[in-house]
Amino acid sequence: MKVLVATEKPFAKVAVDGIREVVEQAGYSLVLLEKYTEKQQLLDAVADADALIIRSDVVDAEVLDAAKQLKIVVRAGAGYDNIDLAAASSHGVVAMNTPGQNSNAVAELALGLMVYAVRNFYNGTSGSELKGKKLGIHAFGNVGRNVARIAQGFGMEVYAYDAFCPDEAMTAAGVTPLHSAEELYSTCHIVSLHIPATPETKQSINHALVNRMPKGGILVNTARKEVIHEDELIQLMQERSDLKYITDIMPAADMKFRTLFEGRYFATPKKMGAQTAEANINAGIAAAKQIVDFIENGNTRFQVNK
């Protein structure tokens, strides 16, 4: 049984050591493909792999065609839009993610971005505080719950909207449930996005929705670039000089945002939510454990394709 770790951006050594320990204790062999520069290198490496661990690496139909023995691919992280799920299903390959492993890292970054925003990007001028502000969490999954926990420590009033999460779960976490995205944006000074990029959510964060935010509203995106309707957000921010947009996913129109909205817009150079040593280790080892559990016991708990 061969497990391939294919990572254009490698795991930390301690994470690889942990993955190796899990895989080899199960009696499997581990092969690393790190910092590869050509897709053909991945196609060659996956040819005789039974299981595959990736990060942001793309697993499309071409990769799956080349992977004749592949049974399972695990994305070490929460998002899995870099896997062609339909192609995986048609090839009989189980696709999984590792939800929850990066959640605290993303949540801490989201709160850090909020502090950065309310303190005027640390430009030396007088800002405001998070205490007493109304925070709206758009999707109350693993990351959203951690955002709520940390925000409560700041003394924020926390609200959430998630069509798939029961009110009782939010109430138990000390969060006020709201029942539409429109209500969330109308209510909250700051909205933190944690929705996935799906056909329903892509470009759903648009002019009409964000325009509901109170004066001085701040939109924080540590979710996915695709959920933002960039043209409409640019239009809205031109109309409303009180709004700020803070993200760790650089928009396609980054230069336009930077040019037009100095002091009201910030994007990190690359997606950084999960870029901590702890998250790196947790997600990699979780991926290895899920592979072993699937091979040994048929456990498909974290399967994301059908």
TORVO-599700 format. One line per field, with one value per residue (C-alpha): residue number from 1; z, y, x. Coordinates in Angstrom, 3 decimals, always signed. Layout:
num: (NUM,...)
w: (Z,...)
v: (Y,...)
u: (X,...)
# end
This chain:
num: (1,2,3,4,5,6,7,8,9,10,11,12,13,14,15,16,17,18,19,20,21,22,23,24,25,26,27,28,29,30,31,32,33,34,35,36,37,38,39,40,41,42,43,44,45,46,47,48,49,50,51,52,53,54,55,56,57,58,59,60,61,62,63,64,65,66,67,68,69,70,71,72,73,74,75,76,77,78,79,80,81,82,83,84,85,86,87,88,89,90,91,92,93,94,95,96,97,98,99,100,101,102,103,104,105,106,107,108,109,110,111,112,113,114,115,116,117,118,119,120,121,122,123,124,125,126,127,128,129,130,131,132,133,134,135,136,137,138,139,140,141,142,143,144,145,146,147,148,149,150,151,152,153,154,155,156,157,158,159,160,161,162,163,164,165,166,167,168,169,170,171,172,173,174,175,176,177,178,179,180,181,182,183,184,185,186,187,188,189,190,191,192,193,194,195,196,197,198,199,200,201,202,203,204,205,206,207,208,209,210,211,212,213,214,215,216,217,218,219,220,221,222,223,224,225,226,227,228,229,230,231,232,233,234,235,236,237,238,239,240,241,242,243,244,245,246,247,248,249,250,251,252,253,254,255,256,257,258,259,260,261,262,263,264,265,266,267,268,269,270,271,272,273,274,275,276,277,278,279,280,281,282,283,284,285,286,287,288,289,290,291,292,293,294,295,296,297,298,299,300,301,302,303,304,305,306)
w: (+0.000,-1.181,+0.236,-1.789,-0.238,-3.185,-2.058,-4.247,-0.971,+1.425,+4.913,+7.735,+8.542,+11.859,+10.012,+7.494,+10.376,+11.972,+8.694,+8.169,+11.646,+11.109,+7.641,+8.468,+11.717,+9.585,+7.428,+4.391,+2.495,+2.251,-0.813,-0.951,-3.957,-2.696,-4.462,-7.861,-10.740,-13.564,-13.574,-15.298,-12.101,-10.246,-13.014,-12.864,-9.067,-8.687,-11.225,-8.607,-5.508,-3.518,-1.445,-1.933,+0.502,-0.951,+0.230,-2.403,-5.209,-8.007,-8.498,-11.747,-14.269,-15.820,-12.468,-11.711,-15.147,-14.350,-10.881,-11.858,-8.323,-6.371,-3.778,-1.729,-1.905,+1.200,+1.123,+4.299,+5.139,+5.117,+1.558,-1.245,-4.393,-5.793,-6.192,-9.135,-7.096,-10.067,-11.671,-8.381,-8.132,-11.735,-11.063,-7.887,-5.710,-2.288,-1.698,+1.829,+3.643,+7.242,+8.755,+12.009,+11.917,+10.714,+12.458,+15.340,+13.070,+10.657,+13.516,+15.172,+11.868,+11.385,+14.776,+14.062,+10.843,+12.765,+15.260,+12.360,+10.709,+13.731,+14.626,+11.170,+9.954,+12.763,+10.973,+14.204,+14.212,+16.803,+16.089,+17.931,+19.990,+19.298,+22.729,+22.429,+18.639,+16.989,+15.118,+12.491,+11.646,+8.193,+8.496,+11.903,+11.186,+12.806,+12.021,+12.861,+16.295,+17.047,+15.864,+18.262,+21.170,+20.635,+19.911,+23.175,+24.917,+23.337,+24.745,+21.371,+20.832,+18.566,+16.041,+13.385,+10.360,+9.017,+7.245,+8.160,+11.850,+14.439,+16.668,+19.740,+18.757,+18.396,+21.630,+23.488,+22.272,+23.584,+20.080,+18.945,+15.912,+13.001,+10.188,+6.974,+5.545,+5.094,+8.810,+9.708,+7.556,+8.676,+12.334,+12.576,+12.559,+11.438,+9.356,+9.180,+6.184,+6.575,+3.723,+1.168,-2.546,-4.053,-7.045,-4.582,-2.730,-5.524,-5.911,-3.317,-1.208,-3.407,-3.424,-2.094,+0.810,+2.017,+1.612,+4.506,+6.933,+9.419,+8.971,+9.482,+8.531,+8.112,+5.936,+6.791,+4.370,+5.380,+3.417,-0.378,-3.017,-5.252,-2.813,-3.301,-6.217,-6.720,-9.227,-7.037,-3.875,-5.625,-6.736,-3.211,-1.586,-4.053,-3.000,+0.729,+2.027,+5.483,+4.526,+4.868,+3.267,+4.870,+3.485,+3.413,-0.140,-2.607,-5.010,-8.770,-8.723,-5.939,-7.695,-8.241,-4.598,-3.441,-5.762,-4.937,-1.245,+0.516,+4.254,+3.761,+2.110,+3.016,+1.532,+2.576,-0.144,-0.080,+1.763,+5.335,+7.462,+7.885,+7.711,+11.234,+12.397,+14.503,+11.716,+9.265,+11.592,+12.636,+9.092,+7.724,+10.513,+10.379,+6.644,+7.274,+10.040,+7.824,+5.072,+7.446,+8.941,+5.465,+4.224,+7.424,+8.437,+5.454,+7.444,+5.057,+7.693,+5.993,+2.397,+0.306,-2.944,-3.603)
v: (+0.000,+3.237,+6.654,+9.637,+13.080,+15.501,+19.074,+21.907,+23.855,+21.230,+20.418,+21.352,+18.621,+17.853,+17.326,+14.990,+13.069,+12.678,+11.556,+9.041,+7.608,+7.063,+5.561,+3.277,+2.046,+0.824,-1.101,+1.172,+2.964,+6.749,+8.603,+12.365,+14.648,+18.117,+21.455,+19.955,+22.429,+20.502,+18.714,+15.750,+15.111,+14.653,+12.449,+10.214,+10.016,+9.161,+6.315,+3.570,+5.359,+3.809,+6.943,+10.615,+13.518,+17.048,+20.633,+23.218,+20.915,+20.338,+16.845,+16.929,+14.311,+14.122,+13.304,+10.744,+9.153,+8.689,+7.269,+3.761,+2.327,+5.327,+4.611,+7.800,+11.418,+13.602,+17.375,+18.410,+21.335,+22.311,+23.587,+21.021,+23.012,+21.949,+18.389,+17.567,+15.714,+14.466,+13.061,+11.430,+9.774,+8.556,+7.031,+5.320,+7.435,+8.636,+12.321,+13.694,+16.872,+17.319,+19.685,+21.416,+20.991,+24.555,+26.151,+27.896,+29.229,+30.763,+32.147,+33.826,+35.444,+36.690,+38.416,+39.781,+41.319,+42.861,+44.488,+45.735,+47.253,+49.015,+50.415,+52.010,+49.635,+50.845,+54.150,+56.136,+57.641,+57.056,+53.933,+52.077,+48.908,+45.547,+45.447,+46.042,+45.744,+43.426,+40.644,+38.620,+35.175,+34.059,+30.224,+28.622,+25.667,+24.780,+28.122,+30.148,+28.530,+29.375,+32.956,+33.209,+31.853,+34.322,+37.271,+36.688,+37.152,+40.609,+41.398,+41.456,+40.735,+37.689,+36.792,+34.071,+32.910,+29.376,+27.723,+24.289,+24.857,+24.569,+27.560,+25.419,+24.884,+28.629,+29.448,+26.830,+28.609,+31.950,+33.203,+34.852,+33.006,+35.026,+33.563,+35.196,+36.671,+39.935,+40.097,+39.325,+42.128,+44.617,+43.901,+43.706,+46.224,+43.536,+40.441,+37.525,+35.210,+31.440,+30.116,+27.633,+28.381,+26.532,+27.287,+28.859,+31.026,+32.200,+36.001,+35.977,+38.651,+41.479,+45.136,+44.545,+42.382,+44.339,+47.649,+46.561,+46.941,+49.837,+52.901,+51.984,+48.361,+45.993,+42.873,+40.220,+37.350,+34.376,+31.978,+31.953,+34.623,+33.371,+34.225,+37.964,+39.784,+41.980,+44.436,+45.100,+45.434,+47.973,+49.904,+49.865,+50.978,+53.884,+54.860,+54.341,+55.731,+54.276,+50.607,+48.498,+45.167,+42.993,+39.602,+36.941,+35.944,+38.504,+39.514,+39.306,+43.090,+43.656,+46.551,+48.328,+47.861,+49.162,+52.160,+53.209,+52.369,+53.224,+52.964,+50.926,+47.767,+45.196,+41.825,+39.533,+38.504,+34.928,+32.949,+32.750,+31.425,+27.962,+29.041,+28.150,+25.406,+23.888,+23.807,+22.432,+19.553,+18.879,+18.727,+16.527,+13.968,+13.958,+13.197,+10.234,+8.873,+9.183,+7.214,+4.406,+4.354,+4.205,+1.420,-0.623,+0.029,+1.599,+4.788,+7.468,+10.015,+12.928,+11.973,+15.013,+13.278,+10.717)
u: (+0.000,+1.602,+0.656,+1.842,+2.174,+2.161,+2.681,+3.870,+4.060,+5.466,+4.330,+6.677,+9.199,+7.526,+4.234,+5.881,+7.452,+4.022,+2.456,+5.263,+4.806,+1.053,+1.517,+4.447,+2.909,+0.007,+2.470,+2.208,+4.967,+5.201,+6.477,+7.027,+6.683,+7.562,+8.072,+7.277,+7.232,+5.543,+2.194,+3.842,+5.824,+2.543,+1.127,+4.188,+4.245,+0.562,+0.636,+1.108,-0.251,-3.097,-3.710,-2.887,-2.482,-2.496,-2.714,-3.690,-2.564,-5.078,-6.479,-8.431,-9.573,-6.097,-4.504,-7.201,-6.759,-3.078,-3.760,-4.824,-4.604,-5.874,-8.550,-8.595,-7.395,-7.393,-7.081,-5.254,-7.506,-11.149,-11.632,-11.644,-12.463,-9.069,-10.417,-12.700,-15.309,-17.315,-14.174,-13.161,-16.565,-16.467,-13.038,-14.269,-11.978,-13.093,-12.299,-12.011,-11.054,-9.871,-12.434,-11.619,-7.848,-7.186,-10.154,-8.436,-5.679,-8.204,-10.295,-7.311,-6.368,-9.946,-9.879,-6.402,-7.708,-10.606,-8.235,-6.101,-9.167,-10.662,-7.219,-6.947,-4.221,-1.946,-1.376,-1.005,-4.512,-7.213,-9.262,-12.004,-12.407,-14.007,-15.639,-19.373,-19.373,-21.879,-20.096,-21.948,-20.603,-21.745,-21.719,-21.357,-19.081,-15.782,-14.140,-17.238,-17.477,-13.858,-14.393,-17.336,-15.276,-12.439,-14.743,-16.579,-13.241,-13.082,-16.524,-18.252,-21.947,-21.925,-24.621,-24.613,-26.524,-26.236,-29.147,-27.796,-27.064,-29.842,-30.552,-29.879,-26.239,-25.675,-27.493,-25.438,-22.301,-23.563,-24.368,-27.607,-29.028,-30.381,-32.421,-31.265,-28.103,-29.991,-30.769,-27.149,-25.730,-28.372,-27.604,-23.828,-20.964,-18.514,-19.292,-16.850,-17.304,-16.927,-19.058,-17.668,-17.480,-20.443,-22.675,-25.120,-22.587,-20.280,-20.571,-23.383,-21.665,-22.841,-23.888,-27.390,-26.257,-23.224,-25.065,-27.283,-24.370,-24.506,-22.300,-18.643,-19.206,-16.256,-16.375,-13.770,-13.168,-11.044,-13.251,-13.006,-12.313,-15.122,-17.923,-17.299,-18.906,-15.854,-17.318,-20.348,-18.248,-16.016,-19.094,-20.510,-17.255,-17.116,-20.634,-19.983,-16.715,-17.444,-16.992,-13.840,-12.938,-10.238,-9.226,-6.535,-7.537,-6.245,-9.047,-8.596,-9.090,-6.542,-4.814,-8.127,-9.116,-5.726,-5.829,-9.373,-9.635,-6.395,-6.980,-10.167,-8.868,-6.245,-5.322,-2.501,-0.004,-1.351,-4.009,-2.758,-5.603,-4.138,-0.505,+0.547,+2.876,+0.104,-2.481,+0.064,+0.857,-2.735,-4.138,-1.359,-1.541,-5.344,-5.163,-2.857,-5.107,-8.177,-6.456,-5.522,-9.025,-10.564,-8.276,-8.550,-12.163,-13.926,-14.592,-15.909,-16.989,-15.207,-16.007,-16.994,-17.931,-20.638)
# end
